Amino acid sequence: KDIGFYKLGMEAEIELNANIKKLQLGCGGVNGIGDCDIDIDNLSLSGLKVDSNGKPVAMTNEERAASSAKLTNPFIEFAIKNPESASMRQVVGFRLSAEKAIGLLTAGTENTSSPNGINTISGYMKVQSDSSGIIKGYATTGATRDNLYGTYLNPNDLVITGTLQALGLGGAAEADFKTSAGGFNIPQINNNYFEIPAILVNETRAKSKVLSAPVKVPNIYVGLGSSYPVNGTVQYNGSGPHDSAYPEPTGIYTQGGVVEATVTACRWFACLLASAGKKFPNVYMSGQISNITANLNLNQSLGLIHNLPINSPFSLSLQQQALQWPGAKSDDVAQKGWWMSFADPVNIGYVVPQDPIDIAPLFPQIASAVSYYLRAGGGHEAQTSDLNGLLGGSTLTVNIGNIDLKDSPLNLNISNLKLTNQNFASNCWGGLKFC
């Protein structure tokens, strides 16, 4: 209430094309030594190209270099404390701003797996896919193998344990087991759809953001025969359903073995065929694992965000105390030091990691959840009617049923994903990356 704001502006439209090799503001200073409030390498501002729907489209370097951002009604504004007192009034902040800025702001030299561009930023910026207010994306997971046996350092982390009931006799013929060799293959899975909250930078000296969201994994169907190839296959919904340009996976089909199972205990009639210590080297599983949800925890460096289409009021300010500048969002309170503010969200479209995500860290969690599901007395024991296999035939087929993991959420921690939609052209003529 004791702050007055005084603005000096002009009714004009300024066109600007600019490259700044190194933007460093507030280094050391009131927010501490060893860092800067704003530290951005290779910052470029150019015009923005959009399609008939107003969505940004990719530009060539020649198009960028020949274009200009538009700043409408630029102004300088001062924050004066005790403005009515000639003896006590003082300037506590100023900002450079425009009522609207339209252009393409890029940071860094190129979109690589190594962060570059934004090192630190202090300010207010909301990054989302579109007007929905969230980030939508599609991730591809890499082909891998789920080996159902432990490693030297972690002898039990991938092992599945459980109880097998034979020949329809229930508890009268059951044995406990653990997997001791073998496994099954998971193919590459494209276009796994996910939604996460928008990225909100609203802090001092931000370097990265942690994003979390549940990601649905298609049901895994295991079996034996032509419908279950050794390397696995994925079925897709050609209509999306979220976007027809991205067919989404509906199911994974893969051969359920070969797996080696070792008997750890037996009860009643099972001991006649499968005493403790006996190994069944050629087990094939049939059944499905359903309702798989992975809680994706992404620690993303801001140096991997390069491409920011701007269509918003914009300001750069310096203040010696926390201030809410006129017209700012209710949660946009500029903190002490330098502060960069984008009033409206920045829309970046779908977030699509360029490289396949490794899902191997999920396997120990899946093994633990499956083991609990197949435990003795749980009502979901594995079943077999393969008498020949029990008597030492070439293979033993085991029905694991429908293993429902809806109450067993999994966690996948990843960091610093290179995103395909963050590619950008330089703001230079010729082949220069920066000029």
C-alpha positions in Angstrom: 0.0 0.0 0.0 3.0 2.3 0.5 4.3 1.6 -3.1 3.4 3.8 -6.0 4.0 2.8 -9.6 4.9 5.4 -12.3 5.0 4.5 -16.0 6.7 6.2 -18.9 5.7 4.6 -22.2 4.8 5.2 -25.8 2.0 4.1 -28.1 4.1 2.4 -30.7 5.0 -0.9 -32.3 8.7 -1.7 -32.3 10.2 -4.4 -34.4 13.3 -6.1 -33.1 15.6 -8.9 -34.1 18.4 -9.5 -31.6 21.1 -12.0 -30.6 22.7 -11.8 -27.2 25.8 -14.0 -26.7 25.6 -14.0 -22.9 22.9 -12.5 -20.8 24.0 -12.4 -17.1 22.1 -10.3 -14.6 22.3 -10.2 -10.8 25.5 -12.3 -10.5 26.5 -12.4 -6.9 24.5 -9.5 -5.5 21.6 -9.6 -3.1 20.8 -13.3 -3.8 24.2 -14.6 -3.0 27.5 -15.2 -4.6 28.4 -18.0 -7.0 25.4 -17.6 -9.3 23.3 -15.2 -11.3 19.6 -14.3 -11.1 19.5 -14.7 -14.9 22.2 -16.5 -16.9 21.3 -17.4 -20.5 23.7 -18.3 -23.3 23.0 -17.5 -26.9 19.7 -15.8 -26.5 17.9 -14.9 -29.8 14.7 -13.0 -30.5 13.1 -13.0 -33.9 9.7 -13.0 -35.6 7.2 -15.8 -35.1 5.7 -17.9 -37.9 2.3 -19.4 -37.4 -0.2 -21.5 -39.4 -3.8 -20.7 -40.2 -4.8 -21.8 -36.7 -2.3 -19.5 -35.0 0.0 -22.4 -34.0 3.7 -21.8 -34.3 5.5 -23.6 -37.1 9.2 -24.3 -37.7 11.2 -21.6 -39.3 14.4 -21.8 -41.3 17.4 -19.7 -40.3 16.9 -17.4 -43.2 13.3 -16.8 -42.2 14.3 -16.1 -38.7 17.1 -13.7 -39.7 14.7 -11.8 -42.0 12.0 -11.5 -39.4 11.4 -9.3 -36.3 9.6 -9.7 -33.1 6.9 -7.1 -32.4 6.8 -5.1 -29.1 3.5 -3.2 -28.7 3.4 -0.1 -26.5 6.8 -0.5 -24.7 7.3 1.3 -21.4 9.5 1.8 -18.4 7.9 1.7 -15.0 9.3 2.7 -11.6 8.2 1.5 -8.2 8.4 4.2 -5.6 8.2 3.6 -1.9 6.5 6.3 0.2 5.6 8.3 -3.0 3.8 11.0 -1.0 6.8 11.9 1.2 9.5 14.0 -0.3 11.9 13.1 2.5 11.3 9.3 2.6 10.4 8.4 -1.0 12.8 6.0 -2.7 13.0 3.9 -5.9 12.6 0.2 -5.0 12.3 -1.2 -8.4 12.0 -0.6 -12.1 11.0 -2.7 -15.1 11.3 -2.7 -18.8 8.1 -4.0 -20.4 5.7 -4.1 -23.3 1.9 -4.5 -23.3 2.4 -7.3 -25.8 5.4 -9.1 -27.3 5.0 -11.5 -30.2 8.1 -13.4 -31.4 10.2 -16.5 -31.1 12.7 -16.5 -28.2 15.3 -19.2 -28.3 18.2 -20.1 -26.0 21.3 -22.1 -26.7 23.0 -23.1 -29.9 21.2 -26.4 -30.7 18.9 -29.0 -29.2 21.2 -31.7 -27.9 21.2 -34.1 -25.0 23.5 -31.7 -23.2 21.8 -28.8 -21.5 22.7 -25.4 -23.0 21.1 -22.0 -23.2 19.2 -21.4 -19.9 21.6 -21.8 -17.0 19.6 -20.1 -14.4 16.4 -18.0 -14.6 14.5 -16.0 -12.0 11.0 -15.1 -12.9 7.5 -16.2 -13.8 6.9 -18.5 -16.8 4.3 -21.1 -17.4 5.1 -23.6 -20.2 2.2 -25.8 -21.5 1.2 -27.7 -24.6 -1.8 -25.7 -25.5 -4.9 -23.9 -24.0 -5.7 -27.0 -22.0 -3.2 -25.7 -19.4 -1.2 -29.0 -19.1 1.6 -30.6 -20.9 0.7 -33.5 -23.2 3.2 -35.8 -24.7 4.2 -39.1 -26.2 7.1 -41.2 -25.1 8.7 -44.3 -26.7 10.2 -47.0 -24.5 13.1 -49.0 -25.8 13.1 -52.7 -26.5 14.5 -54.7 -23.6 14.5 -58.0 -21.9 13.0 -58.8 -18.5 15.4 -61.4 -17.1 13.7 -63.2 -14.2 16.8 -63.9 -12.2 19.0 -61.8 -10.0 22.3 -60.2 -10.6 25.6 -60.7 -8.7 25.0 -57.5 -6.8 21.3 -57.9 -6.4 20.6 -61.7 -6.4 16.8 -61.3 -5.8 15.8 -58.0 -7.5 14.3 -59.6 -10.6 13.3 -63.0 -9.2 9.6 -63.9 -9.2 8.4 -66.1 -6.4 5.0 -67.6 -5.9 2.9 -70.7 -5.5 1.9 -73.2 -8.3 -1.1 -75.5 -7.9 -1.3 -78.6 -10.1 -3.9 -80.6 -11.8 -6.8 -78.7 -10.3 -6.2 -80.1 -6.8 -5.7 -76.7 -5.2 -3.8 -76.7 -1.9 -3.5 -80.5 -2.0 -0.9 -80.3 -4.7 1.0 -77.1 -4.6 4.6 -76.0 -4.6 6.4 -72.8 -3.9 8.9 -71.7 -6.6 11.3 -69.0 -7.6 12.5 -68.2 -11.1 16.2 -68.9 -11.5 16.9 -68.3 -15.2 15.3 -67.1 -18.4 12.8 -64.4 -19.0 10.8 -62.7 -21.8 11.3 -59.8 -24.2 9.5 -56.5 -24.3 9.5 -54.8 -27.7 9.8 -51.1 -28.4 6.6 -49.4 -27.5 5.8 -46.2 -29.4 3.5 -43.3 -28.5 2.8 -43.9 -24.8 0.5 -40.9 -24.1 1.0 -38.9 -20.9 -0.2 -35.7 -19.3 1.6 -33.7 -16.7 0.9 -30.4 -15.0 2.4 -27.4 -16.8 5.9 -26.4 -16.1 5.7 -23.4 -13.8 8.8 -21.4 -13.1 8.0 -19.0 -10.3 11.2 -18.7 -8.2 14.7 -17.3 -8.0 17.6 -18.8 -9.8 15.8 -21.9 -11.1 18.0 -24.4 -13.0 15.6 -27.4 -13.4 12.1 -28.5 -12.6 10.8 -31.8 -11.3 7.7 -33.1 -13.1 5.6 -36.1 -12.0 2.7 -37.9 -13.7 1.2 -41.4 -13.9 1.8 -43.1 -17.3 -0.3 -46.0 -18.3 1.6 -49.0 -19.7 -0.3 -51.3 -22.1 -1.3 -54.8 -20.8 1.3 -57.4 -21.3 0.0 -60.7 -22.7 2.4 -63.7 -22.5 1.8 -67.1 -24.1 3.2 -69.6 -26.5 2.5 -69.8 -30.2 2.5 -67.6 -33.3 0.5 -64.8 -31.5 3.3 -64.5 -29.0 6.6 -63.9 -30.9 9.9 -64.4 -29.1 10.8 -60.7 -29.5 7.3 -59.5 -28.8 4.9 -57.3 -30.8 2.7 -54.3 -30.0 -0.9 -53.7 -31.2 -1.9 -50.1 -31.7 -5.1 -48.0 -32.0 -4.8 -46.3 -35.3 -7.2 -43.5 -34.4 -5.2 -42.4 -31.4 -7.4 -41.9 -29.4 -6.0 -38.6 -28.3 -4.6 -37.7 -31.7 -4.9 -39.7 -34.9 -1.3 -38.7 -35.9 -0.1 -40.8 -32.9 -1.4 -44.4 -32.9 -1.4 -45.5 -29.2 -0.4 -48.9 -27.9 -3.2 -51.2 -26.7 -1.4 -54.4 -25.8 2.0 -56.1 -25.8 2.1 -59.7 -26.9 5.3 -61.7 -26.2 6.4 -65.3 -25.6 6.2 -66.2 -21.9 9.6 -67.8 -21.6 11.7 -69.8 -21.6 12.0 -69.6 -17.8 13.7 -71.9 -15.4 11.8 -72.4 -12.1 13.2 -73.9 -9.0 11.0 -75.5 -6.3 11.6 -74.1 -2.9 8.9 -76.0 -1.0 6.2 -78.5 -1.7 3.0 -79.7 0.0 1.1 -83.0 -0.1 0.8 -84.6 -3.5 3.0 -82.0 -5.2 6.1 -83.5 -3.4 5.7 -86.7 -5.5 6.4 -84.7 -8.7 8.2 -81.5 -7.5 10.2 -81.9 -4.4 12.2 -79.0 -3.0 15.2 -78.2 -5.1 13.9 -79.6 -8.3 14.4 -77.5 -11.4 12.0 -77.1 -14.3 14.2 -75.7 -17.0 11.7 -75.1 -19.8 8.7 -73.3 -18.3 6.4 -71.2 -20.5 3.9 -68.8 -18.9 0.5 -67.8 -20.2 -1.7 -65.0 -18.9 -1.5 -61.3 -18.7 -0.3 -58.4 -16.5 -2.8 -55.6 -16.5 -3.4 -52.1 -15.1 0.3 -51.2 -15.1 0.8 -47.6 -14.1 4.3 -46.0 -13.8 4.6 -42.9 -11.8 7.0 -40.9 -14.0 9.3 -38.6 -12.1 11.2 -36.3 -14.5 14.0 -34.0 -13.4 14.4 -31.8 -16.4 17.1 -29.2 -16.8 15.8 -25.8 -18.1 18.8 -26.0 -20.4 16.9 -28.5 -22.5 14.1 -26.0 -23.1 15.2 -23.9 -26.1 12.2 -22.9 -28.2 9.7 -20.5 -26.6 7.1 -18.9 -28.9 6.0 -15.7 -27.2 2.6 -14.0 -27.5 2.2 -12.3 -24.2 2.9 -9.2 -22.1 6.6 -9.4 -21.1 8.8 -7.7 -18.6 12.3 -7.6 -17.2 12.5 -6.0 -13.8 14.9 -5.3 -10.9 13.6 -4.7 -7.4 15.1 -4.5 -3.9 12.1 -6.1 -2.3 9.3 -8.4 -3.4 6.9 -6.5 -5.6 3.7 -7.3 -7.5 3.8 -5.1 -10.6 0.5 -3.8 -12.0 -1.2 -6.2 -14.3 0.8 -9.2 -13.1 -0.9 -12.5 -12.4 -1.9 -13.0 -8.8 0.9 -15.5 -8.1 3.5 -13.5 -10.1 5.3 -11.7 -7.3 8.7 -10.4 -8.5 11.3 -11.3 -5.9 14.3 -9.3 -4.8 16.9 -9.0 -7.6 16.3 -9.5 -11.4 13.0 -11.0 -12.5 11.8 -12.0 -16.0 8.1 -12.4 -16.4 5.9 -13.8 -19.1 2.3 -12.9 -18.3 0.6 -15.5 -20.5 1.5 -19.2 -20.9 4.1 -20.3 -23.5 2.5 -23.0 -25.7 5.1 -25.6 -27.0 2.8 -28.3 -28.4 3.4 -32.0 -27.7 6.4 -33.0 -25.6 8.1 -35.9 -27.4 11.4 -37.3 -26.0 13.7 -38.0 -28.9 15.3 -41.1 -27.5 13.6 -44.2 -26.2 13.1 -44.4 -22.4 14.7 -47.3 -20.6 12.0 -49.1 -18.6 14.4 -51.7 -17.1 14.2 -50.0 -13.6 10.5 -51.0 -13.5 11.3 -54.7 -13.7 12.3 -55.3 -10.0 9.2 -53.5 -9.0 7.1 -55.6 -11.3 8.8 -58.8 -10.0 7.9 -57.8 -6.5 4.3 -57.0 -7.4 3.8 -60.2 -9.3 5.4 -62.3 -6.5 3.0 -60.8 -4.0 0.1 -61.5 -6.4 1.1 -65.2 -6.8 1.8 -65.8 -3.1 0.4 -68.8 -1.3 -3.0 -68.1 0.2 -3.6 -65.0 -1.8 -6.2 -66.6 -4.0 -4.2 -66.0 -7.2 -1.8 -68.9 -7.3 -0.4 -70.0 -10.6 -2.0 -73.1 -12.2 -0.9 -76.0 -14.4 -2.7 -79.0 -15.8 0.4 -80.0 -17.8 1.0 -83.5 -16.3 3.6 -84.4 -19.0 5.6 -81.3 -18.1 5.4 -82.1 -14.4 6.7 -85.7 -15.2 9.7 -84.3 -16.9 8.5 -83.6 -20.4 10.3 -81.1 -22.7 8.2 -78.1 -21.5 5.9 -77.1 -18.7 3.1 -74.6 -19.4 1.9 -72.5 -16.4 -1.1 -70.2 -16.3 -0.4 -67.2 -14.2 -3.9 -65.8 -14.7 -4.6 -62.1 -14.9 -2.1 -60.3 -12.6 -3.8 -57.1 -11.8 -1.4 -54.4 -10.7 -3.9 -51.6 -10.1 -2.9 -51.4 -6.4 0.8 -51.7 -7.1 1.9 -48.4 -8.7 5.5 -48.4 -10.1 8.0 -45.6 -10.1 10.3 -44.5 -12.9 12.9 -41.8 -12.2 14.4 -40.2 -15.3 16.2 -37.0 -16.0 17.1 -34.6 -18.8 15.2 -35.8 -21.8 16.0 -34.3 -25.2 12.7 -33.2 -26.7 12.0 -33.3 -30.4 9.8 -30.2 -30.4 12.7 -28.1 -29.0 14.6 -28.1 -32.2 15.1 -24.7 -33.7 17.0 -22.8 -36.4 19.6 -20.2 -35.7 18.8 -16.6 -36.0 21.6 -16.1 -38.6 22.2 -16.1 -42.3 24.2 -18.9 -43.7 25.3 -21.9 -41.6 26.3 -20.1 -38.4 24.8 -21.5 -35.2 25.1 -18.1 -33.6 26.0 -14.6 -34.8 
